[in-house]
Amino acid sequence: MSQKERAPIAADFSDIPLPPEGPADHAPASGKAAPEPDDVAVLDFLDAQSQQTTVVLDHPFRWSGREVREVTVKMPSFSDVVRVYETAKKDDEGKVALIEFYAAMSGLPASVLRAMPFDDSEKVTAACIPFLPRDLRASVSS
């Protein structure tokens, strides 16, 4: 080898970013830590039945490997409402479609509610209205 080949590399390595500390398989993909799940208490309501209702379908169906003969609609918690506002698609005015709330309250995706026969989807959404947050309930009745 010649002297030129053995000479140290003259370069400034300070501009080269270093990998994140810790094991490579634990590094977050976006460079940000995953958000912690919200801490939500489990409450033992004194009248739990007043916070839900069951709708018997006129046209039961099979979806995702199970028979759906009835839909239980539940009053959303504050955390449920926040999650819908944070995750649901919004229109040009920044508003969330009511069907996103109906989906959260019924446990069925909005796409399933849209696919149901009108009479059954109308029964399910009508059952949801009394459980909507006050401001949304007012907008439905007006």
Backbone bond lengths (Angstrom), bond angles and torsions (degrees), N, CA, C in turn:
res aa  C-N    CA-C-N  psi(-1)  N-CA   C-N-CA  omega(-1)  CA-C   N-CA-C  phi
1 M - - - 1.446 - - 1.517 110.48 -
2 S 1.280 114.07 142.90 1.461 118.56 178.46 1.518 109.86 -84.45
3 Q 1.303 115.64 164.90 1.462 121.83 178.36 1.521 110.80 -59.01
4 K 1.317 117.67 -36.32 1.455 122.20 -178.39 1.528 110.51 -64.83
5 E 1.341 116.54 -38.69 1.466 120.30 -179.73 1.515 112.17 -70.30
6 R 1.362 118.02 -27.73 1.454 121.31 -177.95 1.529 112.43 -92.57
7 A 1.272 118.48 -3.77 1.462 121.02 -177.53 1.520 110.11 -68.83
8 P 1.348 118.04 141.87 1.463 120.31 178.08 1.537 111.30 -62.57
9 I 1.314 114.74 151.97 1.460 120.63 179.87 1.521 107.79 -76.34
10 A 1.298 115.92 126.60 1.456 121.08 179.36 1.521 108.44 -95.73
11 A 1.315 116.94 91.07 1.461 120.85 -179.58 1.514 109.32 -144.87
12 D 1.331 116.07 154.62 1.461 121.78 177.59 1.532 107.66 -97.64
13 F 1.325 116.77 106.63 1.456 121.71 -177.18 1.541 112.34 -87.69
14 S 1.318 118.50 0.78 1.467 120.37 -176.67 1.528 112.71 -68.93
15 D 1.332 118.01 -18.79 1.459 120.70 179.91 1.526 113.11 -87.43
16 I 1.314 117.33 -6.03 1.466 120.86 -178.74 1.525 107.90 -86.81
17 P 1.352 117.76 120.66 1.464 119.27 -177.95 1.523 111.08 -69.24
18 L 1.304 115.08 143.22 1.458 121.10 178.06 1.523 109.30 -88.78
19 P 1.345 117.49 153.62 1.468 119.54 176.57 1.525 109.68 -67.58
20 P 1.349 117.65 159.29 1.465 119.44 179.03 1.522 110.69 -63.89
21 E 1.328 114.80 152.68 1.451 119.32 177.83 1.518 110.09 -71.58
22 G 1.308 116.19 152.72 1.461 121.20 178.30 1.511 110.97 96.60
23 P 1.343 116.14 174.41 1.469 119.98 -178.58 1.519 111.87 -62.12
24 A 1.329 115.97 142.01 1.467 120.95 -178.23 1.520 112.20 -61.92
25 D 1.335 118.77 -32.84 1.462 120.46 -177.71 1.522 112.68 -75.39
26 H 1.333 118.21 -5.84 1.465 120.75 178.71 1.519 112.64 -108.07
27 A 1.317 117.10 1.07 1.459 119.31 -179.37 1.519 109.82 -73.22
28 P 1.351 118.50 130.48 1.462 119.64 178.82 1.526 110.58 -65.32
29 A 1.323 116.47 143.23 1.462 122.53 -176.11 1.522 111.66 -62.94
30 S 1.313 118.51 -37.96 1.458 121.31 -174.96 1.521 112.67 -92.04
31 G 1.325 116.97 -3.64 1.453 119.29 -175.45 1.515 112.05 86.88
32 K 1.320 117.42 -8.97 1.463 122.21 178.56 1.520 108.46 -107.57
33 A 1.296 115.65 147.76 1.458 119.94 176.32 1.520 109.27 -70.71
34 A 1.318 116.39 143.48 1.467 120.93 177.69 1.524 108.17 -63.93
35 P 1.343 117.62 139.20 1.468 118.95 -179.77 1.528 110.84 -66.05
36 E 1.299 114.58 144.36 1.455 120.27 176.19 1.526 108.88 -71.04
37 P 1.345 118.06 140.81 1.468 118.33 176.11 1.526 109.56 -65.11
38 D 1.322 114.65 148.25 1.460 119.31 179.15 1.519 109.81 -62.89
39 D 1.299 115.15 144.19 1.456 121.30 175.35 1.521 107.09 -86.00
40 V 1.330 116.93 109.47 1.461 121.93 -178.61 1.521 108.22 -121.42
41 A 1.299 115.85 121.77 1.463 120.95 179.72 1.524 110.46 -70.24
42 V 1.314 115.91 154.84 1.460 121.74 173.59 1.528 106.07 -99.68
43 L 1.328 115.76 115.39 1.461 120.73 -176.88 1.521 110.42 -99.61
44 D 1.317 115.90 143.85 1.458 121.89 176.78 1.532 106.50 -103.18
45 F 1.341 115.04 89.94 1.459 119.52 -176.52 1.523 110.65 -68.43
46 L 1.318 116.68 142.13 1.454 122.04 -177.13 1.520 111.66 -71.02
47 D 1.345 117.37 -28.29 1.458 121.05 178.19 1.534 108.74 -131.19
48 A 1.317 116.07 67.01 1.466 121.99 -175.01 1.526 111.97 -60.21
49 Q 1.332 117.76 -31.14 1.461 120.55 -179.26 1.522 112.70 -64.84
50 S 1.324 117.30 -24.09 1.468 119.84 179.16 1.526 111.62 -74.40
51 Q 1.319 117.75 -8.72 1.459 121.39 -177.06 1.528 112.90 -104.64
52 Q 1.325 115.41 12.40 1.465 117.93 177.11 1.519 109.84 -155.97
53 T 1.320 113.99 159.60 1.458 120.40 176.19 1.522 107.42 -147.35
54 T 1.305 115.80 154.43 1.456 120.80 -179.43 1.518 109.67 -114.14
55 V 1.323 115.65 133.20 1.460 122.81 179.39 1.526 107.55 -109.40
56 V 1.329 115.91 120.62 1.465 120.69 175.83 1.524 107.20 -85.30
57 L 1.322 115.80 127.34 1.465 120.74 -176.39 1.528 111.71 -82.32
58 D 1.307 115.20 141.15 1.471 120.46 174.11 1.523 110.44 -76.30
59 H 1.322 115.53 -25.90 1.465 121.05 -177.00 1.524 109.28 -128.92
60 P 1.350 117.18 78.13 1.468 119.82 179.47 1.533 109.88 -59.97
61 F 1.333 115.37 157.89 1.458 119.89 -177.71 1.525 109.82 -148.12
62 R 1.300 114.22 167.86 1.457 121.57 175.93 1.530 106.30 -106.96
63 W 1.336 116.26 128.98 1.448 121.17 179.68 1.527 109.12 -144.62
64 S 1.306 114.99 131.41 1.463 121.75 176.74 1.528 111.59 53.55
65 G 1.336 115.07 40.18 1.456 120.36 175.35 1.515 116.14 80.71
66 R 1.311 117.77 8.07 1.477 118.85 178.49 1.516 110.50 -134.37
67 E 1.317 114.49 153.54 1.468 119.82 176.15 1.523 108.90 -83.60
68 V 1.321 115.36 135.06 1.463 120.72 177.73 1.523 106.55 -116.22
69 R 1.326 116.41 105.41 1.460 123.28 -179.47 1.526 111.35 -106.73
70 E 1.325 114.62 -22.27 1.462 120.51 179.28 1.521 108.53 -148.41
71 V 1.306 115.38 158.36 1.463 121.83 -179.86 1.519 107.36 -126.57
72 T 1.324 115.86 126.33 1.458 120.16 176.05 1.518 108.32 -95.35
73 V 1.316 115.64 122.02 1.462 122.95 179.97 1.522 106.78 -100.91
74 K 1.340 115.13 128.28 1.463 120.22 -177.64 1.517 111.10 -119.72
75 M 1.320 115.55 145.51 1.456 121.76 175.42 1.525 107.88 -64.50
76 P 1.343 117.84 129.43 1.465 118.91 -179.34 1.521 111.65 -76.52
77 S 1.310 114.97 147.20 1.463 119.71 173.28 1.533 108.47 -81.27
78 F 1.294 115.80 170.04 1.469 120.47 175.66 1.529 109.45 -56.00
79 S 1.318 116.19 -43.06 1.464 121.69 -179.87 1.527 111.21 -61.93
80 D 1.343 117.43 -39.81 1.473 121.09 177.88 1.530 110.67 -62.10
81 V 1.319 116.82 -43.75 1.470 121.25 -178.69 1.524 110.00 -65.06
82 V 1.322 117.10 -44.19 1.466 120.70 178.22 1.523 110.24 -60.71
83 R 1.326 117.01 -43.16 1.470 120.87 -179.50 1.532 110.88 -61.48
84 V 1.333 117.91 -41.23 1.465 120.39 178.04 1.523 109.57 -62.62
85 Y 1.344 117.38 -47.49 1.460 120.16 179.88 1.534 111.70 -60.93
86 E 1.319 117.24 -35.86 1.468 120.29 -177.50 1.529 113.07 -78.80
87 T 1.324 118.05 -31.90 1.467 119.72 -171.03 1.523 115.28 -107.30
88 A 1.304 118.09 -22.72 1.470 120.26 -175.12 1.521 111.46 -75.36
89 K 1.309 114.76 151.12 1.461 121.97 175.34 1.530 108.33 -64.90
90 K 1.331 115.33 141.51 1.469 120.35 -179.17 1.526 110.09 -114.67
91 D 1.322 115.97 152.64 1.465 119.95 177.70 1.530 109.55 -80.46
92 D 1.314 116.55 -174.11 1.471 121.45 -177.30 1.525 113.15 -62.18
93 E 1.332 116.65 -23.69 1.464 121.28 179.26 1.525 112.34 -93.28
94 G 1.342 117.04 2.69 1.462 121.12 179.54 1.510 114.04 83.59
95 K 1.337 116.93 13.33 1.459 120.81 -178.54 1.533 110.49 -93.76
96 V 1.319 115.10 149.02 1.463 122.62 177.88 1.526 107.94 -96.03
97 A 1.321 117.44 134.98 1.470 121.62 177.98 1.528 109.77 -67.03
98 L 1.322 115.45 141.15 1.470 120.72 -179.93 1.523 112.31 -56.16
99 I 1.333 117.42 -31.75 1.458 119.73 -177.36 1.530 111.11 -60.69
100 E 1.336 117.76 -25.65 1.465 120.76 177.27 1.531 110.32 -67.49
101 F 1.324 116.39 -36.32 1.465 119.97 176.07 1.526 110.07 -71.54
102 Y 1.335 116.23 -42.06 1.470 119.63 177.91 1.524 110.21 -59.04
103 A 1.316 116.88 -39.34 1.464 121.08 179.14 1.529 110.43 -63.53
104 A 1.325 116.40 -46.47 1.464 119.83 179.67 1.527 111.47 -62.91
105 M 1.321 116.67 -36.53 1.461 120.84 -177.11 1.523 112.90 -77.93
106 S 1.331 116.68 -26.73 1.468 120.25 -176.84 1.519 113.25 -98.16
107 G 1.327 116.77 -14.48 1.456 119.51 -177.65 1.521 113.09 78.08
108 L 1.322 117.05 7.92 1.461 121.73 177.32 1.523 108.54 -112.93
109 P 1.324 118.16 139.84 1.463 119.35 177.15 1.533 111.42 -61.78
110 A 1.314 115.77 154.30 1.469 120.85 178.43 1.520 110.54 -56.96
111 S 1.331 117.93 -35.11 1.470 120.81 -179.97 1.526 111.51 -62.81
112 V 1.324 117.88 -33.78 1.473 121.10 177.80 1.527 109.36 -73.06
113 L 1.321 117.60 -43.01 1.467 120.12 178.57 1.530 110.66 -59.82
114 R 1.338 116.24 -38.96 1.470 119.72 178.52 1.523 112.21 -67.30
115 A 1.329 117.02 -29.62 1.466 121.12 -176.70 1.525 113.07 -83.01
116 M 1.322 117.63 -15.77 1.463 120.79 -178.29 1.528 110.64 -68.98
117 P 1.327 117.10 152.20 1.471 118.76 173.41 1.535 109.27 -56.51
118 F 1.310 115.39 146.08 1.466 120.31 -173.95 1.525 112.22 -52.96
119 D 1.330 118.51 -45.61 1.467 120.47 -177.04 1.527 111.97 -58.51
120 D 1.336 116.60 -42.59 1.465 119.46 179.26 1.526 111.67 -70.47
121 S 1.322 117.32 -42.96 1.473 118.47 179.93 1.531 110.10 -65.80
122 E 1.323 116.98 -34.05 1.462 120.10 177.29 1.534 110.22 -65.25
123 K 1.339 117.75 -40.25 1.463 120.86 177.86 1.530 111.02 -63.57
124 V 1.331 116.22 -41.60 1.463 120.22 -179.43 1.529 110.46 -66.85
125 T 1.330 117.43 -46.84 1.466 119.12 -179.05 1.526 111.46 -67.06
126 A 1.320 117.46 -35.41 1.471 120.21 176.69 1.531 110.40 -63.46
127 A 1.332 116.74 -35.77 1.464 120.44 178.16 1.533 110.91 -70.14
128 C 1.330 116.93 -27.04 1.467 121.25 179.82 1.523 112.68 -74.39
129 I 1.319 117.54 -34.13 1.468 121.76 -171.05 1.531 113.47 -53.50
130 P 1.327 120.42 -46.20 1.474 118.35 179.91 1.531 113.72 -63.32
131 F 1.340 117.61 -20.30 1.460 121.73 -178.37 1.526 113.49 -96.12
132 L 1.332 117.77 -4.49 1.465 120.77 178.76 1.524 110.53 -65.05
133 P 1.338 117.67 152.73 1.468 119.39 171.88 1.531 109.32 -56.39
134 R 1.315 116.43 148.12 1.462 123.44 -172.95 1.530 113.58 -48.85
135 D 1.351 117.82 -46.44 1.462 119.85 -176.39 1.527 111.32 -66.77
136 L 1.327 117.68 -36.03 1.473 120.33 177.58 1.529 110.89 -72.30
137 R 1.312 116.34 -38.00 1.463 120.41 178.80 1.526 110.01 -61.54
138 A 1.326 116.98 -39.46 1.476 121.21 178.71 1.518 110.49 -65.18
139 S 1.327 117.67 -37.10 1.470 119.80 -179.03 1.519 111.60 -71.34
140 V 1.334 117.93 -28.07 1.468 121.35 178.78 1.528 109.94 -74.12
141 S 1.328 116.14 -37.67 1.467 118.72 -176.79 1.514 113.10 -77.98
142 S 1.351 117.41 -17.30 1.466 118.34 -179.11 1.514 111.75 -89.26
